[in-house]
Amino acid sequence: MAETEPGLRPRNAVLRMAPYSPPTAGRASKLRLDFNENTVGCSGRVIDFLRRSLKADGLAVYPEYGEARLALAAFFGVPEDQLLFTNGTDEAIQVIVNTYVDDGDEVLLLRPSYAMYRFYSEVAGAAVREIDYLPGSLAFPLEALLEAIRPSTRAILIANPNNPTGTGVSVESLERILARAGGAAVLVDEAYFEFSGVTMLPRLARWPNLFVSRTFSKVYGMAAMRLGCVFSHPANVAYLHKAQSPYSVNTLAVLAATEAVRDREYIAGYVEEVLASREMIYAGLDRLRIPYYRSQANFVLFQAGPRAVEVRDRLREKGVLVRDRSYELAGCVRVTAGTREQTGRFLAALEEIW
C-alpha cells in the first residue's frame, strides 16, 4: 500500500508557530470566571432591539455600516473617518499587522500579554521581540521598552490594562513610547478601559502613529457577536480598510452595538458591581493569605504556587472556572471579577480546597 502523500507545505512562519487552543468547551453550566467576559450577559435592551429589528430580508443582504459608524463615532467622541469596525479586537490586531508589517520586520511585544499579538505577528513572518513585565511586581517595563525601540521597529502592541497581569500604564508613559517610535504603528488595546478609565482616544490627533482598539466582548457582554473598533488618523484608517475584508463584521453585531452604547445605566451599573467585586476578591485572598497582584481590569491574578493546576481543576469540579496562567507566570491563576454574589461563590469554593 502506497504511503499517503503529505499535504501542501505551509509558509515557514506557520511551521514555526505554536498552536493556540483556548479551552472553551464545556463551560455553559458553570460559573465562567476564566475568560474575563461579562458574567451576567448583555443589556436586555440589546436583545429586545434585535428582536424588533430583525427581518428575514435583512439577513439576505450584505451588511451596511454607515448609520452604525456614525452612531458609534458619536458615542466614542471621534470623527467618523477615525473609526473602523473589526471582527473583534483580534481582527484589529490582524489588520494593523497586515497593513504595516512585512515579512522579517520587527514587532515589539510585552510578556506576558494577550496571545493574539504574537499569533498574528508570527503569521505575518515578523521578527518578534518581547520585553518582560518587571519581575516580582509585574509593573509596566517602560524604560526597558523605550530602550528596545529601534529605527527598524515597525509595530508595538500594548494592552492597557494588560491581560493577564492587570497592569496599567499612564497616558504620559504611552506618549513617551509614541514619541520614541515615530516609525512604528503603536496599538494601545483598551479592551478593559471601562474598568481603568485610562484612554488614548483624545490623543489621536496628536500622534499619527497611534492606534486604539476597543471591544464589545467585555463590559458590553457581546463576546459571541465578535465586534471591535479600531481608531486612528483618517489616513491610517483608510489604509487599514484596504487591508480588511469588506464584510468581516456581521449585521447583527453592528445593530447590537448601537443599542448597547445607548444603555449607559446598564454599563455603569455593571462596572460598579465589578469594581466592588474586585475589592471583595482582594479581601478574600488576604483572608486566605494568598498573594495577588492589584488589577486595573475586571480580573485578578493570584499566586497558587505549585498548586495552580490543581486549584483550577478542583474549582472546576465545584462548578467554578478560573484560568491557569502558570505556563507563562509560574504558579499564577487568573479569576474574573463578576458580580459580588459570583465572587462569594468563588471564594467559598476556594476556601474549601485551600
Buried (B, 14 or more C-beta within 10 A) or exposed (E): EEEEEEEEEEEEBEEEBEEEEEEEEEBEEBBBBBBBBBBBEBBEBBEEBBEEBEEEEEEEEEBEBEEBBEBBBEBBEBEBBBBBBBBBBBBBBBBBBBBBBEEEBBBBBBBBBBBBBBBBBBBBBBBBBBBEBBEEEBBBBBEEBBEBBBEEBBBBBBBBBBBBBBBBBEEEBBBBBBEBBEEBBBBBBBBBBBBBEBBBBEBBEEBEBBBBBBBBBBBBBBBEBBBBBBBBBEEBBEBBBEEBEEEBBBBBBBBBBBBBBBBEEBBEEBBEBBBEBBBBBBEBBEEEEBEBBEBBBBBBBBBBBEBBBEBBEBBBEBEBBBBBBBEEBEBBBBBBBBBBEBBEBBBEBBEEBB
